[in-house]
Amino acid sequence: MLECCSIADGKLLRVSERRARRYSSAIGRPAISNDNTTACRCNEWRECMFRTALLVVLVSTAVPLGVLAQTSADLKNDANTPDDVLVYGMGYSGQRYSPLTQINKQNVSKLVPIWSYSLADLNGGESFPVVKDGVIYVTTHNTTAAVDALTGKQIWRVIHEYPPETLRVVCCGIVNRGAAIYEGMIIRALMDDRLIALDAKTGNQIWMVSSPEPVTHANGYAMTGAPLIVDGIVITGVAGAEFSHRGLLEGYDAKTGKHLWRTYTIPAKGEPGSETWEGDSQLTGGGSSWVTGTYDPELDLVYWGIGNPAPWNPRARKGDNLFTNSIFAVRPKTGERVWYFQTTPHDPFDYDAVQTPVLATINIGESPRKVVMQANRSGFLYVLDAKDGKLLAANAYGKINWASGVDKETGRPIVTDVFKQALEGKNVTVWPSISGVTNWQSPSFSPRTGFLYINTLHVGMTYEAPEPPKLAPGRPSGVPTVKRTVVVDDPNIRGYLKAVDPMTGKSKWETPYQSPNYSSTMVTASDLVFTGVMNGEFQALDAETGKVLWSFQTPSGIIGHPVTWERNGKQYVTVVSGLGGVYAQRGGDPALQNAPTGVTLWTFALYDK
């Protein structure tokens, strides 16, 4: 039997049996250890956790377990195979567009839930569901589960443990945004900077690795995003700009977990870009990478959004602060940065650029062109050439007053006195707030309509940057470094779902919401837009008009990702419900003060009885 030890009051305690009993009690059924390695004794908690923090609950065998190997070719073709959902964003382009049309405007009112599954978590549900061969794979911050897609019955469930002090450097919700699937493995990141690969059939651990130094929670790092797998390389980013880290992207071998490359988002002393940091401020410069990117197989480029500089207080880091608030294009095999585009130099307002870059071919003038589109947190919608990062368009898509536009030649925002006075430490009223015109949630893009469907915020703030603190890796560098209060135009409208022209930023329609939607959107070829609402409603809207055509009340707010898929000729829609995340916790929204929590997985289909 596996034996591990932890240190408590200077005494070694046998914990394996005790831990199993604790989880059995928590989930109401026996917990079965799933680690077949040689029993270990550890003198430190962390060593033990890294080797053995895994429990699996096997509850059913009468469910489909025939998971086939998912090759690189399968992942590249994901958007064209609606019976599966293999890649974060429903395909490498991140369009979140489905060609399925069985559910349409005429019959969506007949959509009903066919099952729900409890994930036994109260912290928030931001997981992107992966669907393969009739099985849905879903995560929370400390569990991974495989569920029968047609019945909701649990196939297996893994409980991951990590040191409790890990949560000290989690700024924006105790969540996980999903797993990746590759060659029969489910691969995900854990909060304490580990990557783990599980057998998709059984949940058995295949490999587990820790990100190399200096990536530890003590230095301000956490991993909350879903990996992106490209040609056998697991690409992942980190959170932690609010805890004075130095951001990065890195790649691992999907078969073995071997660490292959690392690309820092903040240059070291003497490297290109280091001249944009005053003194040694780049050592704690932020630039996190916590939302999953996209990939163009023809150009062989991965596109990834890079986050805000640290601290929020700009008076501690004079200069443009490269390469924070940027969109990166990198080679998946080496991490080489081919080009970058910085959206907000010397950002005082936490306007990070982590939003998933959406890839599409659209007409520029009279010619089709491959582009990267990003609805940036700053309030500008950027369209860049996918090959070289050239700026093609940059227009406001929400209320902003910190800049009057973007210089088309330099790509730099044309800042107003609001921005300039903020840098001087004066008290200003700025739109948008630190939450942005959008936040981390992903938009969808319909090639049929040519519009992006973006969940936006309509919230401003008062802002003041006092004398900045002295920082060190792992120390808080976000909220405590500035003073701010919430400002709203209308307390009953704090957000809109918008259909936005990517080249102009103008909306075809805007549907208002009392609280902003932190759910991603998904659009189908039948011109339906699916989204979740903070009050728990799951909705389908007309992509042409914004009219709500259907709604279902789930038990908690939805901040996850709708996906749709097909099985045996029938179309289904799946989403995770479960309020949490930074806005619900710290947004000061009175409509959410008594909102219930609890993460559940829901699947819907047309009523056909």
Backbone torsions as a table, in degrees:
resi	resn	phi	psi	omega
1	MET	NA	140.9	179.8
2	LEU	-63.9	132.7	179.7
3	GLU	-128.2	129.1	176.5
4	CYS	-131.1	161.1	-177.7
5	CYS	-129.8	149.3	171.6
6	SER	-130.5	161.6	-177.7
7	ILE	-100.8	122.3	177.2
8	ALA	-139.0	120.5	-178.6
9	ASP	54.0	35.5	176.1
10	GLY	78.1	5.9	-177.9
11	LYS	-116.3	143.6	176.2
12	LEU	-82.3	131.0	-178.2
13	LEU	-119.6	133.6	172.7
14	ARG	-74.6	124.7	-170.8
15	VAL	-120.7	-11.1	-172.0
16	SER	-62.1	-48.9	-179.4
17	GLU	-67.3	-40.7	-179.9
18	ARG	-62.2	-42.1	-179.2
19	ARG	-65.2	-42.0	179.6
20	ALA	-61.7	-42.2	178.1
21	ARG	-63.7	-38.0	-178.0
22	ARG	-63.5	-44.4	-179.7
23	TYR	-71.2	-34.0	176.0
24	SER	-59.5	-42.8	179.2
25	SER	-66.5	-39.7	-175.2
26	ALA	-67.5	-38.0	-174.3
27	ILE	-104.0	-2.5	173.8
28	GLY	76.6	19.5	177.9
29	ARG	-157.0	163.2	-177.0
30	PRO	-61.3	140.6	174.6
31	ALA	-102.2	131.8	-176.2
32	ILE	-112.9	124.0	176.7
33	SER	-64.1	137.3	-176.4
34	ASN	-118.4	18.4	-179.9
35	ASP	-106.7	116.6	-176.8
36	ASN	-100.0	13.7	-179.9
37	THR	-75.0	169.3	178.1
38	THR	-59.1	137.0	179.7
39	ALA	-58.7	142.9	-176.1
40	CYS	-126.0	156.2	169.0
41	ARG	-119.5	134.6	-179.0
42	CYS	-125.0	141.5	179.0
43	ASN	-92.3	-9.4	178.3
44	GLU	-133.4	146.3	-178.6
45	TRP	-57.8	-45.5	-174.9
46	ARG	-63.4	-41.3	179.4
47	GLU	-60.6	-43.6	-179.9
48	CYS	-63.6	-44.9	-177.6
49	MET	-61.8	-40.5	-175.7
50	PHE	-66.4	-28.5	-175.8
51	ARG	-92.1	-27.2	-167.9
52	THR	-136.0	8.1	-172.3
53	ALA	-75.6	73.8	-176.8
54	LEU	-155.4	124.7	173.7
55	LEU	-128.9	143.1	179.7
56	VAL	-126.3	138.0	173.5
57	VAL	-110.4	115.8	177.0
58	LEU	-102.7	116.9	-171.7
59	VAL	-120.5	-9.6	-178.1
60	SER	-154.6	142.1	174.5
61	THR	-117.0	-13.0	-178.4
62	ALA	-88.3	51.0	-179.9
63	VAL	-139.2	160.8	-177.3
64	PRO	-67.5	122.6	179.2
65	LEU	-120.7	9.5	-175.6
66	GLY	-81.2	61.4	-179.1
67	VAL	-75.9	121.2	179.1
68	LEU	-86.2	160.4	177.8
69	ALA	-64.4	135.7	177.6
70	GLN	-100.5	107.2	-177.5
71	THR	-83.4	171.5	174.5
72	SER	-60.4	-35.0	178.3
73	ALA	-64.6	-39.1	177.3
74	ASP	-60.6	-43.3	-179.1
75	LEU	-65.1	-41.3	179.4
76	LYS	-63.6	-29.1	-176.4
77	ASN	-96.9	10.1	-172.0
78	ASP	-56.6	-43.0	-176.7
79	ALA	-64.6	-19.6	-177.7
80	ASN	-100.4	4.3	-179.4
81	THR	-124.4	83.0	-172.5
82	PRO	-69.8	-5.7	175.8
83	ASP	-76.4	-13.6	178.1
84	ASP	-127.9	159.0	169.8
85	VAL	-131.2	100.1	-168.8
86	LEU	-105.1	-23.9	-171.5
87	VAL	-122.7	138.4	174.2
88	TYR	-52.4	123.2	-177.2
89	GLY	96.3	5.7	178.2
90	MET	63.2	41.6	-179.9
91	GLY	131.5	156.8	-175.9
92	TYR	-60.0	-24.6	-178.0
93	SER	-75.5	-17.9	-178.7
94	GLY	71.5	20.9	-177.3
95	GLN	-75.7	-22.5	-178.2
96	ARG	53.8	43.5	179.7
97	TYR	-115.7	135.3	178.4
98	SER	-120.3	137.3	176.1
99	PRO	-76.8	-4.0	-177.3
100	LEU	-67.6	140.4	-176.6
101	THR	-132.4	3.9	-178.9
102	GLN	-59.5	-41.4	173.1
103	ILE	-88.2	120.1	-174.6
104	ASN	-137.9	-176.7	-176.3
105	LYS	-63.4	-31.6	-176.6
106	GLN	-75.4	-30.4	-174.4
107	ASN	-117.9	1.5	-175.6
108	VAL	-62.1	-22.3	177.7
109	SER	-65.2	-15.7	179.3
110	LYS	-93.7	7.3	178.8
111	LEU	-69.6	130.5	-178.2
112	VAL	-135.7	153.9	174.6
113	PRO	-72.2	136.7	176.6
114	ILE	-103.8	-21.0	172.3
115	TRP	-168.8	161.9	170.2
116	SER	-138.3	154.6	-175.0
117	TYR	-136.7	127.4	179.6
118	SER	-81.5	132.1	175.8
119	LEU	-97.6	7.0	171.7
120	ALA	52.2	48.7	-177.9
121	ASP	-142.9	141.8	-178.7
122	LEU	-112.6	9.2	-170.2
123	ASN	-97.9	-14.8	179.9
124	GLY	128.0	140.7	-176.4
125	GLY	-114.1	97.7	178.4
126	GLU	-113.9	17.2	-174.1
127	SER	-76.5	137.0	172.2
128	PHE	-86.8	118.7	-178.7
129	PRO	-72.2	132.5	173.1
130	VAL	-101.8	133.7	-176.1
131	VAL	-124.1	126.2	179.2
132	LYS	-150.2	125.3	174.5
133	ASP	50.5	45.3	175.8
134	GLY	77.5	15.6	177.5
135	VAL	-126.6	137.0	175.3
136	ILE	-107.3	131.7	177.9
137	TYR	-110.6	129.3	-173.9
138	VAL	-144.1	155.2	-174.9
139	THR	-130.3	158.2	158.8
140	THR	-123.6	-173.7	-178.7
141	HIS	-61.1	-27.6	-176.4
142	ASN	-133.0	16.3	175.0
143	THR	-140.3	153.7	169.4
144	THR	-129.4	134.2	-176.1
145	ALA	-134.0	147.2	171.7
146	ALA	-114.9	128.6	-172.3
147	VAL	-130.1	137.9	174.7
148	ASP	-61.4	122.3	-172.6
149	ALA	-68.5	-23.6	-177.3
150	LEU	-95.4	-22.8	-176.3
151	THR	-119.0	-19.1	-175.6
152	GLY	80.3	5.6	180.0
153	LYS	-75.3	137.8	179.8
154	GLN	-71.9	132.2	176.3
155	ILE	-95.0	-52.6	171.8
156	TRP	-151.9	160.3	179.3
157	ARG	-146.1	128.9	-179.3
158	VAL	-111.0	132.6	175.2
159	ILE	-105.1	123.3	-179.5
160	HIS	-102.8	135.4	177.3
161	GLU	-109.2	151.5	174.5
162	TYR	-152.1	159.0	-177.1
163	PRO	-59.6	136.5	-177.2
164	PRO	-61.2	-27.1	-179.5
165	GLU	-68.6	-12.0	175.7
166	THR	-55.6	-37.1	-173.9
167	LEU	-69.5	-10.6	179.5
168	ARG	-63.6	-27.0	-176.6
169	VAL	-111.6	26.1	175.5
170	VAL	-103.2	107.1	-170.2
171	CYS	-82.2	-31.9	-157.1
172	CYS	-129.3	35.1	178.2
173	GLY	114.3	136.5	179.2
174	ILE	-86.5	83.5	-171.0
175	VAL	-138.0	170.0	169.0
176	ASN	-139.3	141.4	-172.1
177	ARG	-100.9	11.4	170.6
178	GLY	126.1	173.8	-178.1
179	ALA	-114.5	170.3	172.6
180	ALA	-117.2	157.0	-179.7
181	ILE	-122.9	138.3	-178.3
182	TYR	-162.6	123.9	175.3
183	GLU	45.8	51.4	175.8
184	GLY	76.9	11.6	179.7
185	MET	-119.0	145.1	170.3
186	ILE	-105.1	118.1	-173.7
187	ILE	-117.4	129.4	-178.1
188	ARG	-144.8	164.7	174.1
189	ALA	-98.1	151.8	175.8
190	LEU	-113.7	156.8	-172.6
191	MET	-56.8	-31.5	-175.9
192	ASP	-95.2	32.0	169.4
193	ASP	70.2	34.2	170.8
194	ARG	-111.1	153.5	167.7
195	LEU	-113.6	142.0	-177.7
196	ILE	-136.5	140.7	176.3
197	ALA	-115.1	128.7	-179.2
198	LEU	-117.5	147.2	173.6
199	ASP	-66.6	123.4	-175.7
200	ALA	-64.5	-25.2	179.8
201	LYS	-78.7	-39.1	-167.7
202	THR	-119.5	-20.0	-172.6
203	GLY	83.9	-0.3	178.6
204	ASN	-63.6	142.2	178.8
205	GLN	-71.0	131.7	176.1
206	ILE	-100.4	-47.5	172.5
207	TRP	-153.5	160.4	175.6
208	MET	-149.2	132.4	-178.9
209	VAL	-136.1	156.5	174.1
210	SER	-104.3	142.7	173.9
211	SER	-63.5	135.5	-177.5
212	PRO	-64.1	163.0	176.1
213	GLU	-53.9	146.5	7.5
214	PRO	-94.0	22.6	-174.2
215	VAL	-78.6	93.4	174.0
216	THR	-140.9	160.9	178.4
217	HIS	-65.0	-28.2	178.6
218	ALA	-62.8	-27.4	178.7
219	ASN	-98.1	11.4	172.6
220	GLY	95.1	9.6	-175.3
221	TYR	-98.0	144.6	169.9
222	ALA	-146.7	158.1	177.5
223	MET	-121.8	118.0	-177.9
224	THR	-126.7	-12.0	-174.0
225	GLY	-88.1	166.1	175.2
226	ALA	-83.5	136.2	176.5
227	PRO	-68.4	157.9	170.9
228	LEU	-117.6	125.7	-178.1
229	ILE	-106.7	123.8	-178.2
230	VAL	-131.6	117.3	178.2
231	ASP	49.5	44.3	176.0
232	GLY	81.0	7.0	177.6
233	ILE	-107.1	124.4	175.5
234	VAL	-87.8	114.1	-178.8
235	ILE	-106.4	129.7	-177.8
236	THR	-144.6	157.4	177.9
237	GLY	-118.0	-170.9	-177.0
238	VAL	-135.1	153.4	167.7
239	ALA	-100.7	164.2	174.7
240	GLY	135.6	9.1	178.7
241	ALA	-64.2	-21.1	176.8
242	GLU	-83.2	4.2	178.4
243	PHE	-134.0	35.5	165.2
244	SER	61.5	35.6	176.6
245	HIS	-89.5	179.8	172.5
246	ARG	-114.9	110.2	-168.6
247	GLY	-67.6	164.1	-176.4
248	LEU	-165.1	162.7	163.4
249	LEU	-117.5	152.2	176.7
250	GLU	-150.5	159.1	-178.4
251	GLY	-123.7	144.9	-179.7
252	TYR	-131.4	153.1	173.8
253	ASP	-73.4	121.5	-175.5
254	ALA	-65.4	-28.5	-176.9
255	LYS	-79.3	-32.0	-173.1
256	THR	-120.3	-18.6	-174.0
257	GLY	84.5	2.6	-179.2
258	LYS	-62.2	133.6	177.8
259	HIS	-73.5	126.1	-172.8
260	LEU	-107.6	-40.5	-177.6
261	TRP	-158.7	162.2	176.5
262	ARG	-144.6	132.5	176.5
263	THR	-121.2	112.7	178.6
264	TYR	-75.7	143.7	177.4
265	THR	-90.0	-11.4	177.2
266	ILE	-117.1	123.3	-177.0
267	PRO	-70.4	146.5	172.8
268	ALA	-77.5	165.0	179.2
269	LYS	-53.6	129.0	178.0
270	GLY	91.0	-15.8	177.5
271	GLU	-81.0	156.3	176.6
272	PRO	-54.9	130.9	-177.9
273	GLY	100.3	-19.7	-178.2
274	SER	-66.6	-22.1	178.7
275	GLU	-68.7	-10.9	-180.0
276	THR	-90.5	9.3	177.5
277	TRP	-121.8	132.4	179.1
278	GLU	-80.7	133.0	177.3
279	GLY	58.9	-130.1	178.9
280	ASP	-105.1	22.3	-173.6
281	SER	-64.0	-20.0	-179.9
282	GLN	-69.4	-18.0	-178.6
283	LEU	-65.1	-25.5	178.1
284	THR	-124.7	39.4	-165.2
285	GLY	-82.5	-4.4	178.2
286	GLY	81.2	-131.4	-179.2
287	GLY	71.8	48.9	-178.1
288	SER	-73.9	175.5	-169.3
289	SER	-148.2	51.4	-162.7
290	TRP	-92.0	1.4	176.0
291	VAL	-116.5	138.3	-172.3
292	THR	-66.5	143.3	-178.9
293	GLY	-93.6	-162.6	-176.5
294	THR	-133.1	175.8	-173.7
295	TYR	-148.7	136.9	172.4
296	ASP	-110.0	109.1	-177.9
297	PRO	-64.7	-32.8	-178.4
298	GLU	-69.7	-41.5	177.8
299	LEU	-85.8	-12.3	-175.7
300	ASP	52.6	50.7	179.2
301	LEU	-128.3	134.1	171.5
302	VAL	-98.8	133.8	-179.4
303	TYR	-110.8	129.9	-173.6
304	TRP	-141.7	135.7	178.1
305	GLY	-85.9	137.3	-177.3
306	ILE	-112.4	142.7	-169.2
307	GLY	-88.4	-167.3	-169.8
308	ASN	-73.7	156.8	172.8
309	PRO	-75.3	159.6	176.4
310	ALA	-119.9	141.9	-4.3
311	PRO	-77.5	174.1	173.0
312	TRP	-56.4	-38.0	-179.1
313	ASN	-64.6	113.1	-173.0
314	PRO	-76.5	-11.5	-176.4
315	ARG	-73.3	-10.4	179.8
316	ALA	-93.2	-1.6	-172.0
317	ARG	-153.0	65.8	-178.3
318	LYS	-62.9	143.5	-178.7
319	GLY	120.5	178.5	-178.9
320	ASP	-74.5	-18.6	176.3
321	ASN	59.4	51.3	173.9
322	LEU	-65.9	143.2	4.4
323	PHE	-113.2	40.7	178.1
324	THR	-68.6	162.1	178.6
325	ASN	48.8	49.5	-175.9
326	SER	-130.1	161.7	167.6
327	ILE	-105.4	124.9	179.4
328	PHE	-101.1	144.2	165.0
329	ALA	-118.8	117.0	-174.1
330	VAL	-128.9	157.4	173.8
331	ARG	-79.9	128.0	-175.8
332	PRO	-65.5	-28.6	-175.6
333	LYS	-81.4	-24.2	-174.4
334	THR	-124.8	-18.5	-174.3
335	GLY	80.4	3.4	179.7
336	GLU	-59.7	128.6	177.3
337	ARG	-82.1	118.7	-178.4
338	VAL	-87.2	-42.7	173.0
339	TRP	-154.1	164.7	174.7
340	TYR	-144.0	158.9	173.7
341	PHE	-137.6	118.6	179.3
342	GLN	-91.0	131.2	-175.6
343	THR	-92.8	-42.1	-176.5
344	THR	-134.4	89.2	176.5
345	PRO	-64.5	144.9	177.4
346	HIS	49.2	51.5	-174.8
347	ASP	-68.3	122.6	174.1
348	PRO	-95.2	-8.9	-164.2
349	PHE	-114.6	15.4	179.7
350	ASP	62.0	36.4	-180.0
351	TYR	-87.1	65.3	-177.0
352	ASP	-67.5	161.4	-176.1
353	ALA	-112.8	36.5	-176.7
354	VAL	-78.1	-9.0	-176.4
355	GLN	-55.3	138.7	-176.7
356	THR	-58.1	123.1	175.7
357	PRO	-71.4	124.3	-177.6
358	VAL	-94.8	131.2	-178.0
359	LEU	-102.4	140.3	178.3
360	ALA	-161.4	164.6	169.2
361	THR	-109.8	116.7	-178.7
362	ILE	-129.1	163.0	179.8
363	ASN	-81.7	121.6	172.7
364	ILE	-111.4	111.9	-169.0
365	GLY	70.6	-118.8	178.4
366	GLU	-115.4	12.0	-175.4
367	SER	-121.6	139.5	174.5
368	PRO	-70.7	141.8	-176.4
369	ARG	-145.0	136.9	175.2
370	LYS	-74.5	127.8	-176.2
371	VAL	-132.6	160.9	169.8
372	VAL	-113.4	124.7	-179.3
373	MET	-114.2	131.5	175.5
374	GLN	-135.3	120.3	169.3
375	ALA	-80.5	96.8	-171.1
376	ASN	-78.7	149.9	179.6
377	ARG	-59.6	-28.3	-177.5
378	SER	-65.9	-18.2	-177.7
379	GLY	108.5	-2.4	176.3
380	PHE	-102.5	139.8	175.3
381	LEU	-101.2	115.2	-175.3
382	TYR	-99.9	139.5	170.5
383	VAL	-124.5	120.0	-176.4
384	LEU	-120.9	151.9	171.7
385	ASP	-67.7	128.5	-174.5
386	ALA	-67.8	-25.8	-175.9
387	LYS	-79.7	-42.6	-172.1
388	ASP	-127.9	-1.5	177.6
389	GLY	80.2	9.5	179.5
390	LYS	-61.8	136.3	-179.7
391	LEU	-73.3	125.5	179.0
392	LEU	-107.7	-33.1	178.3
393	ALA	-159.8	148.4	174.7
394	ALA	-155.4	107.7	-175.6
395	ASN	-137.4	148.0	177.7
396	ALA	-67.3	139.2	176.4
397	TYR	-123.2	12.3	176.5
398	GLY	-159.7	-175.4	-177.2
399	LYS	-76.3	120.9	176.5
400	ILE	-138.4	148.9	175.2
401	ASN	-136.6	1.1	-179.5
402	TRP	-82.4	-16.0	177.8
403	ALA	-147.2	150.7	-179.8
404	SER	-97.8	-7.8	-179.7
405	GLY	165.9	-169.7	178.5
406	VAL	-125.6	130.5	177.2
407	ASP	-68.5	118.3	-174.3
408	LYS	-69.9	-21.3	179.6
409	GLU	-82.5	-46.2	-176.5
410	THR	-94.0	-21.4	-175.6
411	GLY	79.3	0.7	-177.7
412	ARG	-86.5	142.6	174.3
413	PRO	-65.1	145.5	176.3
414	ILE	-91.1	94.3	-168.7
415	VAL	-76.9	151.7	178.6
416	THR	-100.3	-178.8	177.5
417	ASP	-62.7	-27.6	178.0
418	VAL	-58.8	-46.7	179.7
419	PHE	-66.2	-47.1	-176.9
420	LYS	-62.6	-42.4	-179.5
421	GLN	-69.5	-31.8	175.7
422	ALA	-62.5	-40.1	178.4
423	LEU	-65.6	-26.1	-179.6
424	GLU	-84.5	-5.5	179.7
425	GLY	92.4	9.3	-180.0
426	LYS	-81.8	157.1	177.5
427	ASN	-81.8	124.4	-177.4
428	VAL	-132.3	159.4	169.6
429	THR	-106.5	122.5	-171.7
430	VAL	-128.3	141.8	172.0
431	TRP	-120.5	132.4	-2.1
432	PRO	-82.5	178.2	174.5
433	SER	-74.3	-176.5	177.7
434	ILE	-61.7	-20.2	177.4
435	SER	-71.8	-18.8	175.7
436	GLY	86.1	175.8	171.0
437	VAL	-76.1	-28.5	161.6
438	THR	-137.1	169.5	-178.2
439	ASN	-118.9	-123.9	-176.9
440	TRP	-86.5	-20.5	-173.7
441	GLN	-61.5	147.7	-174.0
442	SER	-95.9	141.2	171.9
443	PRO	-81.9	173.2	171.0
444	SER	-120.7	159.9	-179.0
445	PHE	-132.9	130.8	178.2
446	SER	-105.1	116.7	174.3
447	PRO	-63.3	-21.7	179.3
448	ARG	-71.2	-47.1	-175.8
449	THR	-94.9	-23.7	-177.1
450	GLY	79.4	11.2	-178.1
451	PHE	-108.0	149.1	166.5
452	LEU	-90.3	139.7	177.9
453	TYR	-110.6	108.3	-166.3
454	ILE	-121.2	125.4	169.7
455	ASN	-80.8	120.6	-173.6
456	THR	-119.7	162.1	173.8
457	LEU	-107.5	153.4	174.7
458	HIS	-131.3	71.4	-175.1
459	VAL	-140.0	134.4	174.6
460	GLY	-113.1	-169.1	-179.6
461	MET	-159.8	155.9	160.7
462	THR	-88.1	148.3	-170.9
463	TYR	-146.7	138.0	174.5
464	GLU	-149.0	133.3	178.3
465	ALA	-107.9	102.6	179.2
466	PRO	-75.5	-166.7	176.1
467	GLU	-58.1	130.6	-174.2
468	PRO	-75.7	153.1	178.6
469	PRO	-81.9	164.6	172.1
470	LYS	-87.8	131.6	-172.8
471	LEU	-109.0	159.9	171.0
472	ALA	-148.5	153.2	179.4
473	PRO	-52.0	130.4	179.4
474	GLY	95.2	-13.4	-179.6
475	ARG	-84.8	145.9	179.3
476	PRO	-58.3	133.1	-177.3
477	SER	-133.9	12.2	-179.0
478	GLY	-107.2	-101.9	-173.1
479	VAL	-50.9	-44.8	-174.8
480	PRO	-68.8	-10.3	-171.7
481	THR	-93.4	-7.5	178.3
482	VAL	-137.5	164.0	175.7
483	LYS	-111.6	135.1	-178.6
484	ARG	-157.2	154.1	173.2
485	THR	-136.6	158.8	-177.5
486	VAL	-80.9	139.9	175.1
487	VAL	-127.7	133.6	177.4
488	VAL	-133.6	149.7	172.7
489	ASP	-78.3	-41.7	-177.7
490	ASP	-140.6	115.4	-177.3
491	PRO	-62.6	-14.7	-178.9
492	ASN	-97.1	-1.0	176.0
493	ILE	-136.3	102.1	178.9
494	ARG	-114.4	8.0	178.8
495	GLY	-169.8	161.6	177.6
496	TYR	-138.7	147.8	161.4
497	LEU	-96.6	124.9	-173.1
498	LYS	-123.5	145.8	167.8
499	ALA	-99.6	111.4	-167.3
500	VAL	-117.8	133.4	172.0
501	ASP	-74.3	118.7	-174.8
502	PRO	-63.8	-26.4	-176.5
503	MET	-85.7	-17.9	-178.1
504	THR	-119.6	-21.6	-174.7
505	GLY	78.7	-1.9	-177.7
506	LYS	-83.5	146.4	-177.5
507	SER	-93.9	136.8	169.6
508	LYS	-76.5	-38.0	174.3
509	TRP	-153.1	159.0	178.8
510	GLU	-138.4	122.0	177.5
511	THR	-105.1	120.3	-174.8
512	PRO	-81.7	154.1	176.6
513	TYR	-138.8	147.6	-179.5
514	GLN	-63.8	-44.2	172.9
515	SER	-114.9	147.6	-180.0
516	PRO	-66.1	146.3	177.3
517	ASN	-82.8	124.1	174.8
518	TYR	-102.1	12.6	173.4
519	SER	-83.4	147.5	167.1
520	SER	-70.9	164.7	176.5
521	THR	-109.1	163.2	175.9
522	MET	-144.1	135.6	-177.3
523	VAL	-124.1	146.7	-177.9
524	THR	-119.4	167.8	179.2
525	ALA	-68.4	-12.9	173.8
526	SER	-88.7	12.8	176.8
527	ASP	60.8	45.1	171.1
528	LEU	-112.5	135.9	174.2
529	VAL	-110.9	124.0	178.0
530	PHE	-103.6	139.3	176.8
531	THR	-153.6	159.4	173.1
532	GLY	-103.8	158.2	-177.3
533	VAL	-122.7	148.4	-178.9
534	MET	-60.2	-26.2	179.9
535	ASN	-81.8	0.7	176.5
536	GLY	104.1	-7.5	179.5
537	GLU	-73.4	140.9	169.0
538	PHE	-108.8	124.3	-168.8
539	GLN	-124.4	153.6	167.9
540	ALA	-122.0	127.4	-178.6
541	LEU	-117.9	155.6	174.9
542	ASP	-73.7	120.1	-176.9
543	ALA	-66.0	-18.5	-179.3
544	GLU	-89.3	-26.6	-173.1
545	THR	-125.4	-20.1	-175.8
546	GLY	83.4	3.1	179.0
547	LYS	-70.2	134.1	176.2
548	VAL	-74.9	116.6	-176.9
549	LEU	-96.7	-22.9	-175.7
550	TRP	-157.9	146.8	178.2
551	SER	-151.4	142.8	175.4
552	PHE	-133.9	135.0	-178.5
553	GLN	-87.9	113.6	173.3
554	THR	-90.7	169.5	-173.4
555	PRO	-69.7	-20.6	-174.9
556	SER	-144.1	171.0	179.4
557	GLY	-63.1	150.2	-178.0
558	ILE	-107.0	121.0	177.6
559	ILE	-129.9	24.5	-175.6
560	GLY	-106.9	-150.4	-170.6
561	HIS	-126.5	114.9	171.7
562	PRO	-70.2	139.8	171.7
563	VAL	-135.8	155.7	175.9
564	THR	-129.9	149.8	-174.9
565	TRP	-156.4	171.0	-174.9
566	GLU	-128.2	140.7	176.5
567	ARG	-145.0	125.6	179.3
568	ASN	53.4	40.7	176.0
569	GLY	79.5	7.2	-177.8
570	LYS	-119.8	137.6	-178.7
571	GLN	-91.8	138.7	178.9
572	TYR	-128.3	157.3	175.2
573	VAL	-129.1	133.1	-175.8
574	THR	-127.4	143.1	176.7
575	VAL	-155.2	152.4	173.8
576	VAL	-96.6	133.6	174.1
577	SER	-109.9	143.9	178.0
578	GLY	154.9	104.4	-175.1
579	LEU	-69.4	143.6	178.8
580	GLY	171.6	-161.4	178.8
581	GLY	83.8	175.4	-167.8
582	VAL	-68.3	-40.3	-177.0
583	TYR	-67.7	-45.0	179.8
584	ALA	-61.8	-33.8	-177.2
585	GLN	-82.6	-36.9	-169.4
586	ARG	-129.8	5.3	-174.5
587	GLY	-76.6	-11.6	-179.5
588	GLY	67.0	27.3	-178.1
589	ASP	-88.0	112.0	-176.6
590	PRO	-63.2	-23.2	-179.6
591	ALA	-69.1	-15.2	-176.3
592	LEU	-108.3	5.1	-173.5
593	GLN	-60.7	-37.5	-178.0
594	ASN	-114.9	21.8	-178.4
595	ALA	-70.1	134.6	-179.1
596	PRO	-71.9	153.9	176.9
597	THR	-113.2	179.0	-179.9
598	GLY	124.1	119.8	-173.6
599	VAL	-92.4	126.8	177.5
600	THR	-136.3	151.5	177.7
601	LEU	-106.2	129.1	-175.8
602	TRP	-122.5	142.9	172.9
603	THR	-131.4	136.9	-174.2
604	PHE	-123.5	153.2	173.8
605	ALA	-153.9	168.9	178.2
606	LEU	-70.6	138.5	177.1
607	TYR	-70.6	123.8	-174.8
608	ASP	-131.8	24.0	179.4
609	LYS	-88.1	NA	NA
